[in-house]
Amino acid sequence: MTRIVRKVVLPATLFGAFLLLPSTSQAGVSGEFGWINTGGSSADGLDCTTKMVCQFDPGGGQEPAIVFDLGTDQTLHLEADYYTGLACDPAGFMGTAMGDLSLPAGHDIVYINFQPPLDEGTQISIVWRVGGCPQLDCADYTIGSDPGICM
C-alpha cells in the first residue's frame, strides 16, 4: 500500500484560540493539515457519498480527520470550523481553518496535525467542507476514543 504524506501549513492564528480548550496542557497548540493516500478508489472525481469523520494517528497521537475517495488527482479546497467542546455550540466557535490540497486519486485521509498533539480525552467539534460537496453535520471528537480510527 502506497502511503504519501503531505502537509499544508495553516495560519497559526487559527489555532491560537485552542489556548482555551478545557485542558491546561493545551497552551501553545498549533496545527497544520496533513494527508495520506491509502490506496485506490473506484470513484469518478470526488465521491461525496464516501466522506466520513474519523481519527488518524500520524505518529504521536490521534488527530481529528475526514476520509473520502477521489477518482482523479486534483486540488481540493477544504474548510473546517472548530469549536471547543461538543455539539458545535456557537459560543465555543474558535475559527475556520482552510486550505487547498493537491491530492492524488484514491482513498484519502485529511487530518489536522496538532503540535503538540491534543491530549487524549480532549473534546472538540468540527464542521468539515470538502470541495463542492455539501458540508458535513457537526462532528464531535473525543481525542483517542470517538469517532473511531480511519479505515
Stockholm file with secondary structure:
# STOCKHOLM 1.0

chainA/1-151         MTRIVRKVVLPATLFGAFLLLPSTSQAGVSGEFGWINTGGSSADGLDCTTKMVCQFDPGGGQEPAIVFDLGTDQTLHLEADYYTGLACDPAGFMGTAMGDLSLPAGHDIVYINFQPPLDEGTQISIVWRVGGCPQLDCADYTIGSDPGICM
#=GR chainA/1-151 SS CCCCEEEEECCHHHHHGGGGSSCGGGTTCEEEEEEEECSCCCCSSEEEEEEEEEEECSSSSCEEEEEEEESSCEEEEEEEEEEESSTTCGGGEEEEEEEEEEECSEEEEEEEEEESCCCTTCEEEEEEEETTSCCCCCEEEETTTBSCBCC
#=GC SS_cons         CCCCEEEEECCHHHHHGGGGSSCGGGTTCEEEEEEEECSCCCCSSEEEEEEEEEEECSSSSCEEEEEEEESSCEEEEEEEEEEESSTTCGGGEEEEEEEEEEECSEEEEEEEEEESCCCTTCEEEEEEEETTSCCCCCEEEETTTBSCBCC
//
